């Protein structure tokens, strides 16, 4: 009876996880082919008037828009210095609707990317989108990881030192977003005590830090910033106006409080410095889609708002785009009943948690893609890095215990360095540093370099685990083996090491669990839609829905992998120590 109770206690967590996943999987049969969510074109009927609540801001003169562009028939698509001939590899984001995002059909879209597709078609090229983080995007473009960076990037003098830019295809406002009834109602209300959220590395980050001279709370993406605003962790959010309009929901009690012009007032696509042929080709394509009305159509579908006085997209010779009267449409819509953010009833803590993290509909939508794409890729990265890390760790352990200092000291230095470096730093150094060198071998797939980077980190920890385990074996074991006629090498291989490995088995499995979770960091190297791991898939669904439930679903699948491992190693360890019952 005691053994039965112990077995029940041991397998109860596994049973709970299995039942929960089964229930969620059973509920996931609904189709995800609907074009709903934040990453869908709002259409002309959602037109907004030019903001009247503009704060005063200095506007720098336009010094970079070209006077004209080359005719398309003079563009040689074979001489654009592309990573893949015939294809523009584009680094983009998945969490900033309506500019750049992943829609319900799991496709990269948004106004910026749809315009880029139209331009590529004019030049006769294909487009391959790769998701990444904004904080590393420009460095990756500069390092030729991508041909083009597409992320509603506002051009600044500082950024032009890293990359080149095309002509502008959109303009930018900054929006101050906060609670409708909050203590902050304008930029003038901001002070040193205000918790101001921004996305790290953006122009809004620079604006708050260097123009307003205030401390900013920095987030990796727009969805996380908005989630923190809703939960009250920050007081306000300074965001691009397009992303604010596409994300803010009046039912959350949040609204756009005030707008201001960006200091450098147009957004463009980023290209590696010195690749002028590609810049010229994109500029020519941009003028072409303005001339044939494609730009106006896409702009009206995705960002229907009046252009500011004195600004137009493309070169100075491009025709003025013909747009609907957005002011009139917005005025006609003004009489329609709208949800008032200030009238929103404050939600209880439990209701807020339930709505944000435990939305059943979002679970059902996210689970099929998590199982189909995220789970296999996570396992692939974890297994590859785990095997390489285990081999490397064993070699490090042997070198660290060697009687030869030329083996012992390098092993110790390696261990100290890689145990002390953050995982993201190592992944970026390996991925971006060696990526251009071995791109012909890897085909630009970040899995291999990312797995190598994780293996380098894991080897440092696993090496120490092995070393401690082996050194914990009593010296009498070695002496007994030598007395029986074994050599030192044979004694280590056949007697000491097997006992040491058995003793550290739980620690090894714990390290493998860490690798499973750290596999999500490969996202910083850029992933196509088919390469996304569990975290990246959950993050994309989070951006499209504005809800954190998909990330909880991803976390649940991490549990499905890690909880059985923990109990399996406990079972093996117990079996090795006690033998069969």
C-alpha positions in Angstrom: 0.0 0.0 0.0 2.9 2.3 0.8 4.6 1.6 -2.5 1.3 2.2 -4.3 0.8 5.6 -2.6 4.4 6.6 -3.4 3.9 5.7 -7.1 0.7 7.8 -7.1 2.5 10.7 -5.7 5.3 10.3 -8.2 3.1 10.2 -11.3 0.4 12.6 -10.1 2.0 15.7 -11.7 2.4 13.8 -15.0 -1.2 12.8 -14.9 -2.4 16.4 -14.2 -0.3 17.8 -17.1 -1.4 15.0 -19.5 -5.1 15.6 -18.7 -4.9 19.3 -19.0 -3.2 19.1 -22.4 -5.7 16.5 -23.6 -8.6 18.8 -22.7 -7.0 21.7 -24.4 -6.2 19.7 -27.5 -9.7 18.4 -27.6 -10.9 22.0 -27.6 -8.5 23.1 -30.4 -10.4 21.7 -33.3 -11.8 25.1 -34.3 -10.4 26.6 -37.4 -7.8 29.3 -37.3 -8.3 30.4 -40.9 -10.4 33.5 -39.9 -8.7 36.8 -40.6 -9.5 38.3 -37.3 -7.1 39.8 -34.7 -5.0 42.9 -34.5 -3.0 41.9 -37.6 -5.8 42.4 -40.1 -6.3 45.5 -42.3 -8.8 47.8 -40.5 -10.0 49.2 -43.9 -11.0 52.6 -45.1 -14.1 52.8 -42.9 -11.8 52.9 -39.8 -10.2 56.2 -41.0 -9.1 58.6 -38.3 -8.7 62.3 -38.6 -5.3 64.0 -38.3 -4.6 64.2 -34.5 -5.5 67.6 -33.1 -4.0 66.8 -29.7 -0.5 67.4 -30.9 2.2 68.5 -28.5 4.7 71.0 -29.8 7.9 69.4 -31.2 10.8 70.6 -33.4 10.8 69.2 -36.9 14.2 68.6 -38.6 14.3 69.5 -42.4 14.3 66.6 -44.8 17.9 66.2 -46.1 17.8 62.6 -47.4 14.8 62.1 -49.8 16.2 61.7 -53.3 15.2 64.1 -56.1 14.2 61.3 -58.4 14.8 57.5 -59.0 16.1 55.3 -61.8 13.5 53.8 -64.2 12.6 50.2 -63.3 13.8 48.9 -66.7 17.3 50.1 -65.8 17.4 48.0 -62.6 19.4 44.8 -62.9 18.0 42.4 -60.3 21.1 40.2 -60.5 23.4 43.0 -59.3 21.7 43.9 -56.0 24.2 42.0 -53.7 21.4 39.8 -52.3 22.1 37.0 -49.8 20.0 34.7 -51.9 19.9 35.5 -55.7 16.4 36.4 -56.8 15.2 36.7 -53.2 15.1 39.6 -50.7 15.7 38.3 -47.2 13.8 40.6 -44.9 14.3 40.9 -41.2 11.0 42.0 -39.6 8.9 41.8 -36.4 5.7 40.0 -35.6 4.3 42.1 -32.8 3.6 45.6 -34.1 0.3 45.7 -36.0 -0.8 47.2 -38.3 2.7 47.9 -39.6 4.4 44.5 -39.2 2.9 41.4 -37.7 1.9 37.7 -38.2 -1.8 37.2 -39.0 -4.3 34.4 -38.2 -3.0 32.4 -41.2 0.5 32.5 -39.8 1.9 34.8 -42.5 4.1 37.8 -42.1 2.0 40.8 -43.2 1.2 44.4 -42.2 1.4 47.6 -44.2 5.2 47.8 -44.3 5.6 44.2 -45.5 2.7 44.3 -48.0 4.3 47.3 -49.6 7.7 45.6 -49.7 6.1 42.6 -51.4 4.6 44.9 -54.1 8.0 46.6 -54.6 9.7 43.2 -55.0 7.2 42.1 -57.6 7.9 45.3 -59.6 11.7 44.5 -59.5 11.0 40.8 -60.3 12.1 39.4 -56.9 10.7 37.1 -54.2 10.6 38.0 -50.5 11.5 35.8 -47.6 10.5 37.2 -44.2 12.5 36.3 -41.0 11.3 37.3 -37.5 13.6 38.9 -35.0 13.8 41.5 -32.2 14.0 45.2 -33.0 16.9 45.7 -30.6 19.2 43.6 -32.9 17.6 44.3 -36.3 19.8 47.1 -37.6 23.0 45.3 -36.5 21.8 42.2 -38.3 21.1 44.2 -41.5 24.5 45.8 -41.2 26.1 42.3 -40.7 24.3 41.0 -43.9 22.1 38.6 -42.0 19.2 40.3 -43.8 19.1 42.3 -47.0 16.4 44.6 -45.7 15.1 45.6 -42.3 11.3 46.2 -42.3 9.9 47.5 -39.0 8.4 50.9 -39.4 11.9 52.3 -38.7 12.2 56.0 -38.2 15.3 57.4 -39.9 17.8 59.2 -37.7 21.3 60.5 -38.1 22.5 58.0 -35.5 20.9 55.1 -37.3 22.4 56.2 -40.6 25.8 55.6 -39.2 24.9 51.9 -39.0 22.7 51.3 -42.1 21.5 53.1 -45.2 17.8 53.9 -45.7 15.4 54.1 -48.6 13.1 57.0 -49.3 10.2 57.3 -46.8 7.0 55.2 -47.3 5.2 56.5 -44.2 5.4 59.2 -41.6 5.5 59.0 -37.8 3.7 60.4 -34.8 4.5 59.5 -31.2 1.5 58.6 -29.1 1.3 59.0 -25.4 -0.9 56.1 -24.2 -2.3 55.7 -20.7 -5.4 55.2 -18.6 -8.2 57.4 -19.6 -8.7 58.6 -16.0 -5.0 58.5 -15.0 -2.9 61.2 -13.5 -1.0 61.8 -16.8 -3.0 63.3 -19.6 -0.2 65.0 -21.8 3.5 65.0 -22.4 3.7 68.0 -20.1 2.6 65.8 -17.2 5.6 63.5 -17.4 8.1 63.8 -14.7 10.9 61.9 -12.9 8.4 59.9 -10.9 6.4 58.7 -13.9 7.0 55.1 -15.1 7.2 55.5 -18.8 7.2 52.4 -21.0 9.0 52.2 -24.3 10.3 49.5 -26.6 14.1 49.2 -26.3 16.1 50.7 -29.1 13.3 52.6 -30.7 13.1 56.3 -31.5 10.6 56.6 -28.7 13.2 55.2 -26.3 15.6 57.9 -27.5 12.9 60.6 -27.3 12.1 59.8 -23.7 15.7 59.4 -22.6 17.5 62.1 -24.6 14.8 64.7 -25.4 12.6 64.5 -22.3 15.6 63.6 -20.1 13.5 61.0 -18.2 14.2 57.4 -17.2 12.3 54.9 -19.4 11.1 51.4 -18.5 12.3 49.4 -21.5 10.5 46.3 -23.0 11.5 44.0 -25.8 8.3 44.3 -27.8 5.0 46.3 -28.1 2.7 43.5 -26.8 4.7 43.2 -23.5 4.7 47.0 -23.1 0.9 47.2 -23.5 0.3 44.3 -21.2 2.3 46.1 -18.5 0.3 49.2 -19.1 -3.0 47.4 -18.7 -1.8 45.7 -15.5 -0.7 49.0 -14.0 3.1 48.2 -13.9 3.8 51.4 -15.9 1.9 54.7 -15.9 2.1 55.5 -19.6 3.5 54.1 -22.8 5.2 56.2 -25.5 4.6 54.3 -28.8 4.5 54.9 -32.6 1.0 56.2 -33.3 0.2 53.4 -35.7 1.0 50.7 -33.2 -0.9 52.5 -30.5 -4.0 52.8 -32.7 -3.8 49.1 -33.7 -3.3 47.9 -30.1 -5.3 50.1 -27.7 -8.7 48.8 -26.7 -11.2 51.2 -25.1 -12.6 48.3 -23.0 -9.2 48.2 -21.2 -9.8 51.7 -20.0 -6.8 52.9 -22.0 -6.7 55.6 -24.7 -4.3 57.7 -26.7 -3.8 60.8 -24.6 -1.7 63.0 -26.9 0.4 62.8 -30.1 3.6 64.5 -31.2 5.6 64.5 -34.5 8.8 62.4 -34.5 11.9 64.5 -34.7 13.0 62.9 -38.0 9.7 62.5 -39.7 9.5 59.6 -42.1 9.9 55.8 -41.8 11.9 53.7 -44.3 13.4 50.3 -45.0 17.0 49.7 -43.8 19.7 48.3 -46.1 23.4 47.4 -45.3 25.7 50.4 -45.8 27.3 50.5 -49.2 24.6 48.5 -51.0 23.5 51.4 -53.0 22.1 49.2 -55.9 19.6 47.7 -53.6 18.6 51.1 -52.1 18.1 52.5 -55.6 16.0 49.5 -56.7 13.7 49.8 -53.6 13.4 53.5 -54.2 12.4 52.9 -57.9 9.9 50.2 -56.8 8.4 52.5 -54.2 7.9 55.3 -56.8 6.3 52.7 -59.1 3.8 51.4 -56.6 2.9 55.1 -55.8 2.4 55.8 -59.5 0.1 52.8 -60.1 -2.0 53.3 -57.0 -0.8 50.3 -55.0 0.7 52.4 -52.3 -2.6 54.3 -51.9 -4.6 51.1 -51.7 -2.4 49.5 -49.1 -2.1 52.7 -47.1 -5.9 53.1 -47.1 -6.4 49.4 -46.0 -3.9 49.4 -43.2 -3.3 53.0 -42.0 -6.2 55.2 -43.2 -5.3 58.7 -41.9 -4.5 62.0 -43.6 -0.9 62.8 -44.6 0.7 65.7 -42.8 1.0 68.9 -44.7 4.2 69.0 -46.8 4.9 65.3 -46.7 4.4 62.6 -49.4 6.0 59.1 -49.8 8.7 58.2 -52.3 11.2 60.5 -54.0 10.5 64.2 -54.6 9.6 63.4 -58.2 7.0 60.7 -57.2 3.4 61.7 -57.9 1.1 62.7 -55.1 -0.9 59.6 -54.0 -4.6 59.8 -54.6 -6.3 59.0 -51.3 -9.9 59.0 -50.0 -11.0 61.9 -47.9 -10.1 60.4 -44.6 -11.2 63.5 -42.7 -14.7 63.3 -44.1 -14.9 59.5 -43.4 -13.7 60.1 -39.9 -16.3 62.9 -39.4 -19.0 60.6 -40.7 -17.9 57.9 -38.3 -17.9 60.4 -35.4 -21.6 60.2 -35.0 -21.5 56.4 -34.6 -21.6 55.1 -31.1 -18.1 54.3 -29.8 -16.8 52.6 -26.7 -15.6 55.2 -24.2 -12.4 54.3 -22.5 -13.1 56.6 -19.6 -16.4 54.8 -18.9 -14.8 51.3 -18.8 -15.5 49.6 -15.5 -12.3 48.7 -13.6 -11.8 44.9 -13.6 -11.0 42.9 -10.4 -7.6 41.4 -10.1 -9.0 37.9 -10.8 -11.0 39.1 -13.8 -7.9 40.8 -15.2 -5.8 37.6 -14.7 -8.5 35.4 -16.2 -8.9 37.6 -19.3 -5.2 38.1 -19.8 -3.8 34.6 -19.2 -6.7 32.1 -19.3 -8.8 32.9 -22.4 -10.2 29.7 -23.8 -10.6 30.9 -27.3 -7.0 32.0 -27.5 -5.9 28.6 -26.2 -7.9 26.9 -29.0 -6.4 29.1 -31.7 -2.8 28.8 -30.5 -2.5 25.1 -29.7 -2.5 23.6 -33.2 0.4 25.8 -34.3 2.3 25.2 -31.1 2.1 21.5 -31.6 2.8 21.6 -35.4 5.6 24.1 -35.5 6.8 25.1 -32.0 7.2 21.8 -30.3 9.2 20.0 -33.0 11.6 22.9 -33.4 12.1 23.3 -29.7 12.9 19.6 -29.4 15.3 19.8 -32.4 17.3 22.7 -30.8 17.3 21.1 -27.4 18.4 17.7 -28.5 21.2 19.0 -30.8 22.6 21.4 -28.2 22.2 18.7 -25.5 24.2 16.1 -27.3 26.9 18.5 -28.4 27.1 20.0 -24.9 27.3 16.6 -23.2 30.2 15.5 -25.5 32.0 18.9 -24.9 31.3 18.7 -21.2 32.9 15.3 -20.8 36.0 16.4 -22.7 36.2 19.5 -20.5 35.9 17.4 -17.4 38.7 15.1 -18.5 40.9 18.1 -19.4 40.1 19.8 -16.1 41.3 16.8 -14.1 44.3 16.2 -16.3 47.8 16.1 -14.8 48.9 18.2 -17.8 48.5 21.9 -17.1 48.3 22.7 -20.8 45.0 20.8 -20.8 43.8 21.7 -17.3 44.2 25.5 -17.4 42.5 26.1 -20.8 39.6 24.0 -19.6 39.3 26.0 -16.4 39.5 29.3 -18.3 36.8 28.2 -20.8 34.5 27.1 -18.0 34.9 30.4 -16.1 34.3 32.5 -19.2 31.2 30.6 -20.6 29.6 30.2 -17.2 29.9 34.0 -16.6 28.6 35.2 -20.0 24.8 35.7 -20.5 23.3 33.2 -22.9 22.0 35.9 -25.2 25.5 37.4 -25.6 27.0 34.1 -26.6 24.2 33.4 -29.0 24.5 36.7 -30.7 28.3 36.5 -30.8 28.3 33.0 -32.4 25.3 33.6 -34.7 26.2 37.1 -36.0 30.0 36.6 -35.8 30.2 33.3 -37.6 27.0 33.4 -39.6 28.4 35.3 -42.6 31.4 32.9 -42.6 29.4 29.6 -42.7 26.3 30.8 -44.4 27.0 28.6 -47.4 27.0 25.5 -45.1 24.0 26.5 -43.0 22.0 28.1 -45.7 21.3 30.9 -43.3 19.4 28.6 -41.0 20.0 29.9 -37.4 19.3 26.5 -35.8 22.8 25.2 -36.3 24.8 28.2 -35.0 22.2 28.7 -32.3 22.5 25.1 -31.2 26.3 25.4 -31.2 26.1 28.5 -29.1 23.8 26.8 -26.6 26.1 23.7 -26.6 29.1 25.9 -25.8 27.3 27.3 -22.8 26.0 23.9 -21.7 29.4 22.3 -22.0 30.8 24.7 -19.4 28.1 23.6 -16.9 28.1 19.9 -17.8 31.9 19.8 -17.6 31.7 20.9 -14.0 28.9 18.5 -13.2 30.9 15.6 -14.6 34.1 16.7 -12.8 32.4 17.0 -9.5 30.7 13.6 -10.0 33.9 11.9 -11.0 35.9 13.4 -8.2 33.3 12.4 -5.7 34.0 8.7 -6.3 36.1 7.3 -3.5 39.8 6.9 -4.2 39.5 3.3 -3.1 37.7 2.5 -6.3 40.7 3.6 -8.4 43.1 1.8 -6.1 41.0 -1.4 -6.3 40.9 -1.3 -10.1 44.7 -0.7 -10.3 45.3 -3.6 -7.9 43.3 -5.8 -10.3 45.7 -4.9 -13.1 43.7 -2.1 -14.9 45.7 0.8 -16.3 44.9 4.4 -15.1 43.0 5.0 -18.3 41.0 1.8 -18.1 40.2 2.3 -14.5 38.8 5.8 -15.2 36.8 4.6 -18.2 35.4 1.4 -16.8 35.2 2.0 -13.0 35.3 5.7 -11.9 33.5 7.6 -14.7 30.4 5.3 -14.8 30.0 5.7 -11.0 30.5 9.5 -11.3 28.0 9.9 -14.2 25.4 7.9 -12.2 25.8 10.2 -9.2 25.2 13.4 -11.3 22.4 12.1 -13.5 19.8 14.4 -11.8 22.0 17.4 -12.3 22.5 16.5 -16.0 18.8 16.3 -16.6 18.3 19.6 -14.9 20.8 21.1 -17.3 18.9 19.6 -20.2 15.7 21.2 -18.9 17.5 24.5 -18.9 18.5 23.9 -22.5 14.9 23.3 -23.5 13.9 26.6 -22.0 17.0 28.5 -23.4 16.1 27.3 -26.9 13.7 30.3 -27.1 16.7 32.7 -27.2 17.6 31.6 -30.7 14.8 33.9 -31.7 17.3 36.7 -31.5 19.1 35.3 -34.6 15.9 35.5 -36.7 13.5 32.7 -37.5 11.2 32.1 -40.5 7.6 31.0 -39.8 8.5 27.4 -40.1 11.6 27.7 -37.8 9.8 29.2 -34.8 10.0 27.5 -31.4 7.3 27.3 -28.8 8.0 30.7 -27.3 8.2 32.4 -30.8 4.8 30.9 -31.8 3.2 31.9 -28.6 4.7 35.4 -28.9 3.2 35.8 -32.4 -0.3 34.8 -31.3 0.1 37.1 -28.4 0.9 40.0 -30.7 -2.1 39.3 -33.0 -4.6 38.9 -30.2 -3.2 41.3 -27.6 -3.6 38.5 -25.1 -1.0 36.6 -23.1 -2.9 33.3 -23.1 -0.9 31.9 -26.1 2.3 32.3 -24.0 0.7 30.3 -21.2 -0.2 27.6 -23.7 3.5 27.6 -24.8 4.5 27.3 -21.2 2.2 24.4 -20.7 4.0 22.5 -23.5 7.3 23.3 -21.9 5.9 21.6 -18.8 4.9 18.6 -20.9 8.5 18.1 -21.8 10.2 19.0 -18.5 8.0 17.4 -15.9 8.3 13.8 -17.3 12.1 14.2 -17.6 12.3 15.1 -13.9 10.3 12.1 -12.8 12.1 9.8 -15.2 15.5 10.7 -13.8 14.2 10.2 -10.3 13.0 6.8 -11.2 16.3 5.9 -12.9 18.3 7.2 -10.0 16.2 5.2 -7.5 16.5 2.1 -9.7 20.3 2.4 -9.9 20.6 2.8 -6.1 18.2 0.1 -5.0 17.9 -2.3 -7.8 14.8 -4.3 -8.7 12.2 -4.7 -6.0 
